Amino acid sequence: MMHLYSVRNGGLEKLELPKPGQQAADALWIDLSTPSQEEEAATEKLLGVNIPTQEEMREIEESSRIYEDRGALIMTGVIVAGISEKRPTRSEVSFVLAPAHLVTIRYADPLPFKTFAQKCSRKPDDHNSSDLLFVSLIEEIVERVADVLEKVTGELDSIAGEVFSEEGAAAGDQNRAPRVDLQVIVRRLWRASALLGKLRESLLTFNRILAFFRKSEESWLKDEAKSKAESQQRDIASLTEYAQHLTEKIGHLQDATFNLINIEQNRVIKVFSIAAVLFLPPTLVATVYGMNFKYMPELNWLLGYPLAIGLMILSAFLPFYWFKRNGWL
């Protein structure tokens, strides 16, 4: 789908799609969302350069992602979409920056592209050229990454509060807090770590894009746009460092969670071990009197059965008392 925008009436105004055979020469920003072959061909005819395909956008080599073609800058970065739906996915977006047009090619619908028009309406003078529009769009993407990092911070603080919270008073207290499901905590930490990995990759690609943009020697690029790009690079560096801090925090929380899981497992094993020791002497007594010998005087005693039961209870109580006295329980 093709979306056309032009700076008019103090904001970014959406234009009508051109009729077949016509070109969108008046559009400052041409946004191609999952474009058809006809839309790609019309845009290539307008710019005079080849639009990268989806397969070309996924190339790993930096030379395939950032290059110059016939006076236009072609740059591909990674953007994270689907965060609001809690299904974050990485997707490539390409920017074709020409003197009179900015073309974006994307196969996802991230939030910055939805809110960018409102941003342009607040400061129309900062978006009256393709290069300024490009830098402002990058700024919107970076601000979205910053917002997501704040949400990740809140999620990690919530997890830390659950993991390290007091479990309550002594066992049997009705006001005791419910036990935390550590397996759920591990899954939440994994999701946060996966999201951070995608965000860091996105920041890395846009840092390269801005560096390439600043080093370009095209005469039509404004110094103001390059100055804003430099400021964006500083913001990206700060966000990258902050994302690294969150990654380390996730590592510490994972270690603590796994340690708690080990403690919980050891506690269960301890209970089974103590139970085995407590029931071992009564089992020995029961085994002795379960032997089928012909001459066992206790079998003819009137109090033989109560005596056997008493021995089993006493043999279970003595180890329990010994463990309790030595502080093993």
TADA-V511137 format. One record per residue. RES is the residue in one letter. OMEGA is omega in whole degrees, -180 to 180 (* if undefined). Layout:
BEGIN
RES:OMEGA  RES:OMEGA
END
This chain:
BEGIN
M:-179  M:175  H:-178  L:-180  Y:176  S:180  V:-179  R:174  N:176  G:179  G:179  L:-174  E:180  K:-178  L:176  E:179  L:180  P:177  K:179  P:-179  G:179  Q:-180  Q:-179  A:-174  A:-177  D:-175  A:175  L:180  W:176  I:-178  D:180  L:179  S:-174  T:-172  P:173  S:179  Q:179  E:179  E:177  E:-179  A:180  A:179  T:178  E:178  K:-180  L:-175  L:-176  G:178  V:180  N:177  I:179  P:177  T:-180  Q:178  E:179  E:179  M:-178  R:178  E:-177  I:-176  E:-179  E:179  S:177  S:-178  R:-175  I:179  Y:-179  E:-178  D:175  R:177  G:178  A:177  L:-179  I:-173  M:-179  T:178  G:179  V:179  I:-179  V:-179  A:177  G:-179  I:-179  S:179  E:-179  K:174  R:-175  P:177  T:177  R:179  S:-180  E:173  V:-179  S:177  F:174  V:-174  L:178  A:-178  P:-175  A:-174  H:167  L:180  V:174  T:178  I:-176  R:179  Y:175  A:-178  D:-179  P:-176  L:-178  P:179  F:179  K:-175  T:-174  F:-179  A:178  Q:179  K:-180  C:-179  S:180  R:-180  K:-176  P:-178  D:-180  D:-176  H:-175  N:176  S:-175  S:-178  D:176  L:177  L:180  F:-179  V:179  S:177  L:175  I:179  E:178  E:179  I:-179  V:178  E:177  R:177  V:179  A:178  D:-180  V:178  L:176  E:178  K:177  V:177  T:177  G:179  E:180  L:176  D:178  S:179  I:179  A:178  G:179  E:-176  V:-173  F:179  S:177  E:-178  E:178  G:-178  A:-177  A:-180  A:-180  G:177  D:-177  Q:178  N:-177  R:-179  A:178  P:-179  R:-179  V:176  D:-175  L:177  Q:176  V:178  I:180  V:179  R:178  R:177  L:179  W:179  R:178  A:180  S:179  A:179  L:178  L:178  G:178  K:-179  L:179  R:176  E:179  S:179  L:-180  L:-178  T:-179  F:173  N:177  R:179  I:-179  L:177  A:177  F:179  F:-178  R:-178  K:-179  S:-178  E:178  E:-174  S:-177  W:178  L:-177  K:176  D:179  E:179  A:179  K:178  S:177  K:178  A:178  E:178  S:178  Q:178  Q:177  R:177  D:180  I:178  A:179  S:180  L:178  T:178  E:179  Y:177  A:176  Q:177  H:179  L:177  T:178  E:178  K:177  I:178  G:178  H:180  L:177  Q:179  D:180  A:-180  T:179  F:177  N:178  L:177  I:178  N:178  I:179  E:178  Q:178  N:178  R:179  V:179  I:179  K:179  V:179  F:-180  S:179  I:179  A:179  A:-180  V:-179  L:-177  F:180  L:178  P:177  P:178  T:178  L:178  V:-180  A:179  T:180  V:-178  Y:174  G:179  M:-174  N:174  F:-177  K:-176  Y:173  M:-172  P:-178  E:-178  L:-179  N:179  W:178  L:-179  L:-179  G:-179  Y:176  P:179  L:180  A:178  I:180  G:178  L:180  M:179  I:-180  L:180  S:175  A:-177  F:-177  L:176  P:179  F:179  Y:-180  W:178  F:-178  K:-178  R:-179  N:177  G:180  W:177  L:*
END
